Amino acid sequence: MNRPTVYVETTVIGHLAGRQQGDITVAARQLASRTWWDIRDRYQLFVSRIVLDECFAGDQNAAAERLEIVRDIDVLDTKTTAETLAISLMDRRGIPKTGPRDVLHIAIAAVGGIEYLLTWNFKHIANPSTRDLIQKICQESG
């Protein structure tokens, strides 16, 4: 039986790592991320080189914790077609040009044929105002 495929974006990894936060929104996201993480074996997980680079950035101890979380997750290749789709998403205003990493997360997942993109990024990636346009651009791009 094939498991559904999930691209795990960096914000989810960040909410899995580190100490529990006092901010109620962040704490809720951490709890939701950790609850989902407990059932991750139901899915085939993927990240990209961009996720690895973002996990590596910042405080060395926090980076080590984030990298440990993604250690056994398959890494999708960044392909020319993903870069082409990313440019199309920005040119057609699905994602603003100020969010180049965000658009690459979407493009890599789409080109990789991933069914779900797991994220806490509501500004660009999971923005309900742009979701339909992003989906349309991805579909029209094949």
C-alpha positions as CSV (number, residue, x, y, z in Angstrom):
1,M,0.0,0.0,0.0
2,N,1.4,3.4,-1.0
3,R,1.4,6.0,1.7
4,P,0.4,9.6,0.9
5,T,3.4,11.8,0.2
6,V,4.1,14.9,2.3
7,Y,6.7,17.7,1.8
8,V,7.6,18.9,5.3
9,E,8.4,22.6,5.1
10,T,10.9,24.2,7.6
11,T,8.3,25.9,9.8
12,V,7.0,22.5,10.9
13,I,10.5,21.3,11.7
14,G,11.1,24.5,13.7
15,H,7.9,23.9,15.7
16,L,9.0,20.3,16.5
17,A,12.4,21.4,17.7
18,G,13.2,23.4,20.8
19,R,11.5,24.1,24.1
20,Q,7.8,24.7,24.6
21,Q,6.9,28.3,23.9
22,G,4.8,30.5,26.1
23,D,3.0,32.3,23.3
24,I,-0.3,30.5,22.9
25,T,-0.3,30.5,19.1
26,V,3.2,29.1,18.9
27,A,2.5,26.6,21.7
28,A,-0.6,25.4,19.8
29,R,1.4,25.0,16.6
30,Q,4.1,23.1,18.5
31,L,1.5,20.7,20.0
32,A,-0.2,20.2,16.6
33,S,3.2,19.6,15.0
34,R,4.2,17.1,17.6
35,T,0.8,15.3,17.5
36,W,1.1,15.0,13.7
37,W,4.8,13.9,14.0
38,D,3.6,10.9,16.2
39,I,1.7,9.6,13.2
40,R,4.2,10.5,10.5
41,D,4.8,6.8,9.7
42,R,1.4,6.9,7.9
43,Y,3.1,9.1,5.3
44,Q,6.1,9.1,3.0
45,L,8.0,12.3,4.0
46,F,10.1,14.5,1.9
47,V,12.2,17.7,2.3
48,S,14.4,19.6,0.0
49,R,17.9,21.0,0.1
50,I,16.3,24.3,1.0
51,V,14.7,22.8,4.1
52,L,18.1,21.4,5.1
53,D,19.8,24.7,4.5
54,E,17.1,26.5,6.6
55,C,17.4,23.9,9.4
56,F,21.2,24.4,9.4
57,A,20.9,28.2,9.8
58,G,21.0,30.0,13.2
59,D,22.0,28.8,16.6
60,Q,24.3,25.7,16.4
61,N,22.4,23.7,19.1
62,A,19.0,24.5,17.6
63,A,20.3,23.7,14.1
64,A,21.6,20.3,15.3
65,E,18.2,19.5,16.8
66,R,16.4,20.5,13.6
67,L,18.8,18.5,11.4
68,E,18.3,15.4,13.6
69,I,14.6,15.6,13.0
70,V,15.1,15.6,9.2
71,R,18.0,13.1,9.2
72,D,16.1,10.1,7.8
73,I,13.7,12.0,5.5
74,D,14.1,11.7,1.7
75,V,15.4,14.8,0.0
76,L,13.8,15.9,-3.3
77,D,16.1,17.2,-6.0
78,T,15.8,20.9,-7.0
79,K,15.3,20.5,-10.7
80,T,15.2,23.1,-13.5
81,T,11.5,22.5,-13.9
82,A,11.0,23.5,-10.2
83,E,12.9,26.7,-10.8
84,T,10.8,27.3,-14.0
85,L,7.6,26.8,-12.0
86,A,8.9,29.0,-9.2
87,I,9.5,31.8,-11.7
88,S,6.0,31.4,-13.2
89,L,4.5,31.5,-9.7
90,M,6.2,34.8,-9.0
91,D,5.6,36.3,-12.4
92,R,1.9,35.5,-12.2
93,R,1.8,36.8,-8.6
94,G,0.9,33.5,-6.9
95,I,3.8,34.2,-4.6
96,P,5.5,37.7,-4.3
97,K,9.1,38.0,-5.5
98,T,10.0,38.8,-1.9
99,G,9.4,35.1,-1.0
100,P,11.8,33.2,-3.2
101,R,12.4,30.4,-0.7
102,D,8.7,30.0,-0.1
103,V,8.0,29.7,-3.8
104,L,10.7,27.1,-4.2
105,H,9.1,25.0,-1.5
106,I,5.9,25.0,-3.4
107,A,7.6,24.4,-6.8
108,I,9.8,21.5,-5.6
109,A,6.8,19.8,-4.0
110,A,4.6,20.3,-7.0
111,V,7.3,19.1,-9.5
112,G,8.1,16.2,-7.2
113,G,4.5,15.1,-7.4
114,I,4.0,15.4,-3.7
115,E,0.4,15.2,-2.5
116,Y,0.6,17.4,0.6
117,L,2.8,20.4,1.6
118,L,2.9,20.6,5.4
119,T,3.6,24.2,6.6
120,W,2.9,26.8,9.2
121,N,3.7,29.6,6.7
122,F,0.4,31.3,6.1
123,K,1.9,34.4,4.6
124,H,2.9,32.8,1.3
125,I,2.7,29.1,1.2
126,A,-0.7,28.3,2.8
127,N,-2.3,31.6,2.2
128,P,-6.0,31.1,1.5
129,S,-6.1,34.3,-0.6
130,T,-3.6,32.9,-3.1
131,R,-4.1,29.2,-2.9
132,D,-6.4,28.9,-5.9
133,L,-4.1,30.9,-8.1
134,I,-1.1,28.9,-7.0
135,Q,-3.0,25.7,-7.8
136,K,-4.0,27.0,-11.2
137,I,-0.5,28.0,-12.1
138,C,0.9,24.6,-11.0
139,Q,-1.7,22.8,-13.0
140,E,-1.2,24.9,-16.1
141,S,2.5,24.3,-15.8
142,G,2.0,20.6,-15.8
